[in-house]
Amino acid sequence: MENIPNLVVKRKEEEMLKNLRGWVLVYGRRKTGKTFMLRKIFPHSNYFVVTRSGDIAVLDGNGFSYTSIPEAIKRIGRLLKEKRIVILDEFQRLPDRYWDMIAVNHPNGKLIASGSSLGILKKVFDKNSPLLGLFSPFKVDLISYSDAIVSLSKVCSSLKDALLWSLIVRDPWVIPMISLDRSVVSEIRNKIYYFLASASGLVGEVFEDEERALTRVYDIVIRLIGGSTWVPAEISGILTTNGLISGGLPTVTGLLERLSKMGILEKIRLWKTKGSRSYFKHRSPLLSVIYYLDQKLNISESPRVKIDENIILSVLGREFQFSLGEMLAQYIGGVRSYAILQNGKGDIDIVILDSKGKTPIIGYEVKIGEINENEAKKAVDLIHSYGIPRAGLISASEKPPKVPGSHEELGPEELVSIARKLSV
């Protein structure tokens, strides 16, 4: 199969965004595909972007030209009066002293402001903002796992490859860098340095528009989470010992919550896990993999280090589990959770709770490889032993065997079928 650098994943957000009426504020972490999606679904829009240097770039048939902010806002006003569609990208860079000049054009035309800063959302919807009430907010997250699976299942040589590649492709910025005719493991191993460099830049860009003074602390937290140090008290101990924070655990809890709101981390509910209610991890499966490898093998400082494929497969398996949990919770209509069991008994990979997040509906054992009959029996017995009424088995390689007590066996065909139903 040929490399497909121009792969375009069809996203369910496209129709939702296209059908929103009035002015829209599109926001989310950098490099989640906001600009690409906006220009795809509004191909005849007028595109403006606020540059770092303080002027505005305007895209027309001859490419980009540059103009001052006041002149660009006048031009935007004329276009809106003509009932045109205008995209104003990197909106968080526009000084708020110009917001009144924007507001006077409402409700003419369709203005789509796009920004990558969490702060911009708060500022626009602040009670004193001249833009309050003028925009509908629309968050753009990573590509959903189900959307990625549907697109990749059409181009990958096997459904297993599609399921694994879909984890990586959830970050759209990586698509031009990858070769889908190679295995996910070999591509990560061969291109880890490129991915690390891009990830560092990505995270750095986020904080340029946020709290610059905390950038180093945020970076350390991100790396600790990447290395599987996820308990807030442990993170607090490390940061406090090194003199990086004061305030202890409450400070760290605030940092983790803020990183989660930014879309860098995510908080997964823990079920029947002693001492913790939430499991913090990287929202992006790709960032989770590469930061884990860097923390464990010090890749950024040791460019010739050899990476064992089994380590990559291990962390990919964990990301497969969490992305599947998200997809299945949506499919079932419940809440995704995860159980870390006491006394070294392992974990339950996915626990779907009811819509109130209280009562377990079903628990799943998840593997990238095959699940043999003995493994299946042990997993099902463990799930039921914790009072979960239904047990399921999932494999990316082939449909697991049916064993007593198992209520659902999902192989690659079944997982792709679920993804298609969610992406309709």
N, C-alpha and C positions, 0 to 999 in steps of 0.2 A: 504494500500500500504506500502511496506517496505521502510525503509530508504535507500537512494541510495548515500552513501558517495563517491562512485567511478564514479559518473556521469561524463561523458566526453562530453563537448559541441563541436560539429564540427564547426570549424571557417573557414570563406571564405578566411582568410589570408593564410591558410595552402597551398592551391594550388598556390596562388600567390608567396609565399616564395619558395615553392618547385621548381617552374619553373624559378626562377631568375638564370641567368647564371653568372659565375665569382664569385668574392669575394663579401661578403655582410656584412654590418654593421647593426645589429639589435639593436634597441634602444627603450627606453620607460620607463615609471614609473615602479618602483618595483612592483612585485606581479601581473603583468598583464598576466602571463603565458608564458613568452618568453622561458624559459628553457624547460618547459614541452612540448611546441609546437615544439621546435627544435629537441628534442630527439624523439618525436613522428613521425615527418615526415622524419627524417634522422636517422633511428634506427641503421644503421651500421656505423655511424660516429665515429670518435675518439674524446672523450670529455675531455677537459681540463678546469679547473676553477682557476682563480687567487684568492688566499685566502687573508684575511685581515692581516695575519701574514707575508705576503711577499713571500710565496712560491707558488707552483702550485700543485693542486690535479689532479691526472690523473685517469680516470675511465676505468677499463678493466673488464674482466670476473671474477676477484677475488675481485672486489670492488675498493675502492679508495686507491691509494698510493700517496706519496708526493715526490716532487723533486724540485730542485732549478729552478729559472726562466731561466738561461742560458741553462741548460740541457734540460728543457722542450722545449725551442725554437728550439734547435737543432733537437729534436725528431719531432717537428711539421714540420720543414723543410724537413726532410726525408720522412714523410708521404705525404706531398704535392708533392714532386718529384715523388712519386708513384701514383699520381693522386687520392689521397684519399680525403675524406671529413673530415675536422677538425672543431670542435666547440671550440672556446676560449671564455669562459664565464667570466663575471665580468671584461671585457676588460679595463674598466676605472681605474682599480687598477694596471694595468701594467705600470711601469715607462716608460716614453716616450723615455728614452735613449736606450730602446730595440727595438724601432720601426723600425730602419734601419735593424736590424736582421730579422724582420718580412718581410719588404718590398722586400728584395732580392729574396724572394721565389715566387713573383708574376711573371707570371700568373699561376703558377703550381697549380694543384688540385683545391679544393674549400674550402676556409677559410671563416668561419662564425664567426665574432667577435660579441659578445653580451654584451651590457652595459646598466646600469640603470641611467646614469648621463647625464643631458642635456649638461654639459660641454664637454663630450667626443666627441659629434658630432661636436662641434665647433673646438676642437683641431685636430681631424682627417682631417677635411676639411679646415684647415687653410692653407694659401698660402705657409707657410714654413714647412708644415708637410711632412715627407717622405712618408706618406701613402695617400697623396692627389691624387685622380684619380684612386686609386686601389680598392675602395669599392663602392658598390651601397648601399645607405642608405635605411633602411626599418623600419618604425615605427610600434610598436605593442602597440595598445591602449587597453582599456577595451574590453571585448567581446561585439560584436555588439548586440543590443537589438533583432534584427531579428534572429540572430543565436541562441541566448539564447531561444527565443520563440519556434523555430522549435524543439530544443532538449527537452525542458521542456514539450511541448504539448504532447510528446510521453509517458511521465512518470507521470505527475500530474493527480490527480483524476478529475479535471475540467479545462476547458480552462481559466476560471477566475484565478484559482490558478497558472496556467502556466504563465499568463501575469504578475502576481504580483511577483512570484518567479523569473521570468526572470530579473526583476530589480535588485535583490540581487545577482544573479548568474553572472551578468556582471563582478563582481570581482571574478575571479576564485579561489583566495586563501580561500574564505569562504566555498567552496563546501564541504570539509571534516568535517566542523563544524555544518552543518545543517541537519535537518530531514524533508524531503519533504512530509512526511505523515502528518505533522502538518501545521497549517496555518502560513503564513508569519508573521502576527501580533503577534501570540503567541511565535514564535521562536525569533523574535526581542525582545519582552518583557522579555523572559526567559534568553536570552543569550547576552543581551546588554553589560554586563560587559566584557565578553570574546571578543566581537566585538570591544569594546572601547580599550581594552588592545592591541589587534592586530593592530588596526588602528593607535594608538599612536606610536607603534614600526615601522609600515610601513612608516609613515610620517617622523619619526626621521631618519630612514635609508636613505631616500632621501637626507636629508640635510647633512649627514655625508660626502657625496661626493660633496657637493656644498659649499655655503658660510656659514661656521660654525658660524661666528660672528653674522649673521642675523637669526640664528635658532629661537631664542625666539620671534623675531618680526614676522617671518613667522608663527610660531605656533599661535600667537595671531590673526593674520589676518585670518588664517584658521578657528579658533574658532568663530571669529566674522561673517565670511561668513556663517558658520554652523548655527549660530543663526539668520540668515536672515538680518544681517546688511551688505548690499551689495553695498551701494552707496559709491564710493571712497572718497567723501568729508567727509562723516560721519566717515569712518575708519581713515582718516587723522586726524580729530579732536580728536578722542580717543587716537591715538598713540602719537600725538604731546602733548596733555595735560598731558600724563603720562611720557613725556620725553624720549620716545622710538625711535623717529626719528627726524631728522631735514630735512628741505626741503619741508615739507608740501605735498600738493596734488601730485606734480610731482613724489615724492618719492614713494607714495602709488600706483600711477598708474604703475610705474615701477615694484613694487613688485607683483601687480596683474597680469601684463603681464607675468612676469617670472614664477609665479605659474601656469599660464595657459599653458605656453610652456612646463613646467615639466609634465603636465598631472594631476596635483592635482586639479586645478580649470578649469572651462570652461567659455567662454564668449559668451553669447547668445544675438543676435541682438534684440534690442527693437524697436518696430514700433509705431509711433505716441505716444510716451511716453515723457511727458514734463520733460526736465532737464537731461535726461540720454539717451545715445545711446546703452549702453550695460548692461546686467544683469549678474553679476558674481555669480557663484554657484560652489559647489563641482562637479567635473566631475563624480565621483562615486556616484550612487544613494545610495548605502549602507552607505558610509561615510557621505553623506548629511543627511541621516536619523539619524544616531547615534550621530553626532555632534549637530544636532538640539535638540535632546532629552537631551543631556548632557548640552547644554547651557540653555535650558528652565527649566530643572528639577535638574540640578547639580548632576547628577547621580554618577559621579566619586567620589564625596565627600559625597554622601548620599546613601550608598549601599542598604538601606532598603526602599527607596522611591518607592511608588506604581505608575506604569505607566498606565494611562488611555489608553485603546485601541483606542479611538477616536483620540487621539493626533497622534498615530502611523499611523492610517488610513489617517489622514489629510496630513501628510508629505509624505506618500506613494503616495497619489493622485497627489501631486505636481511633484514627480519624475516620475510617470506614464505619466503625461502630457509632461514633457520635453523629456523623452526617445521616446515617440510616435512621438513628433515633429521631432526629429532627423530621425526616421525611415520613416515617411511620406514625409519629404523633399527629402530624397534619392529616394523614390518610385516615387514621382511626378516629381522630377528633379528641385526642387527649393531650396530656402534658408529658413531655420527655423528662425522664429522670435516669439516674445512674446509682447503683448500689455498690459501695465498697464494704465488704463483709469483715467482721471482726475475727481475731485469732487466726489470721493468715488463711482464711477460707476462700480468698480470691474475690471475685466480684460478679455481679450480674450486669452484663454489658448494656442492656436496654431494659428499662422498666417504664411502661406507659401507664400513667396515672389517669384517673378520670378528669373531666374538664375543670373540676375544682382543685385538682392537684393533690388529692387526699388518698383515694382508694386505688390500689393497683388493678389494672385490667389484664395486662399480659407482660411477661418477662421474656427476653430473648437472649440466647447464646449466639454470638456472632464470630465468624471466622472468615478470613480471606480464602484459606485452603479448604480442603474437604473435611467434613465431620463424619467420623466413623460411628458405627453403632454404639460402641462402648462409651465414646465421648458424648454422644447424644443422650444416652440413658442417664449418665452422671449429671449432665447439665439440666435436664428436665427435672430430675429428682431434687437438685439443689434449688431450682426456681420454686418448685412447689413447697419445699421445706420452709420457705419464708412466707408462706401464706398467699402466694400469688396464684390466682385461680386458673390462669391459662399460661402455657409455656410454648415458646416458639423457637425454631432453629433456623439460622440463616448462614448461607455460604455463598461466597462470590464465585466459587468454582463449579459446584454442581448442587442439585437439590439434595438436601440432607435426608437421611433415612427416616422413615416413620417408626417411632418407638412408643411404647405405652406411656400415656400421660402427655404426649406432645399434641398440641392443637393446631400447629401451623408449621409447615416446612417451606422455606423460601430459598430458591436457588436463583441464578442470574436471570432466567426467563421471567420468573414471578416478580422479581424486583424491578425489572424494566417495565413490566405490565403495570405495576403500581405507579411508577414514575409517569407513564403515559397518561394514566387516569388523572393524576394531579396536574398535569400540564395542559389538559384540554381547555 
